[in-house]
């Protein structure tokens, strides 16, 4: 299974990729929202882990654009403790969300 991991914090990307690979996923890492969209256009992913606060294009907009053409499961990974009204309004088809990992390998 292929997973896209999009986060601008390199250490979080490393941790998420390591866990995903340990579970047998083939991982692709994006470090900003535009890079995530570029990969999404080229590769068919089975699931996407997406940070909310990324440069170039934020996670809300990335998810919104993905939803225009795909129902791939999207899990938002965020350091934000509470969801804003914007998140609830924008991500009505969001599969799940979780807090970003705070420990390193």
N, C-alpha and C positions, 0 to 999 in steps of 0.2 A: 504494500500500500504506500502511496505517495502522500507526503505531508509538506505543506508550505508553512514555514515558521518565519513570521515577520515581526521584527523588533529592532529598535535602533540601539539597544544596549547589548554590546557584544557578549558580555558574560551571561546574560539571560539567554541569548541565542545558543551559546555553547551548552548550557545546562539543559535547555529544552531539546536540542538536537541529540544530546547524549542519551537522555531518557527515551526519546522516540526511537533512536537507533537500537537501543537495548531491547525494545519491544518489537523490533523487526521492521520499522518504518524506513522507507527511503526518504531522506530529508533534503529539502531545498531551503536555504536561508536567504531572506531579504532583509536589508537594513534600513529601508525607508518605504513609505507607501507606494511611491512610483515604481520602485523595483519589484515590490510585491505584485502590482498590477501587470507589469511586464512579464513576470514569470507565469502569472495566472493565464495570460493570453497564449503562452507557448506550451504549457504543460497541464495535463489533466490531473488535478489533485483529488484525493479521496477525502481530505480534511484540511482545514486551514486554522492555524493558531495565529492570531492577529493582535498586535499591541494597539492600544487606543492612541497614545501620544507618540506619533512618529513625524519626522520631517518630510517635507515636500507634499505628501498627501496623508492626512491623518487616518486613523483606523476606521472612523465612522464613514468617511467618504469611500475608502477602499471597499468596505463591506457593502455600501450602497451600490457601488459600481458592479461588484461581483454579483449582487442579487438581480441585476438587470438581465443576466444571461445564464445564471446557474443557481442551483439549490444545494451546492456542496455545503456540508456542515462547516460552520465558522464558529470557533471558540475565541472570544475576546480575552486576551491576557492583559491585565492592567494593574498598575500600582494605585489606581484610584480606588478609594474605599467605597464610595457611593456612586450610583449611576445618576446621571443628570437626566432631565426631561428630554434633552436633545438625544441622548442615547436611546431612551425608550421609544421616542418618535421615529428615529432613523433606523433602528435595528429591530423592527417588529418581527423579522424573520430570523433573528439571531438564534443559533442553536444552543449556545451556552456561554457563560463567562466565568473567569477565575482570576484570582490574584496572581500577580507575577511572583516567581520564586524569589526568595530572599536569601537563600543559602547558595554557596558555590560548591563545585565538585571537589 
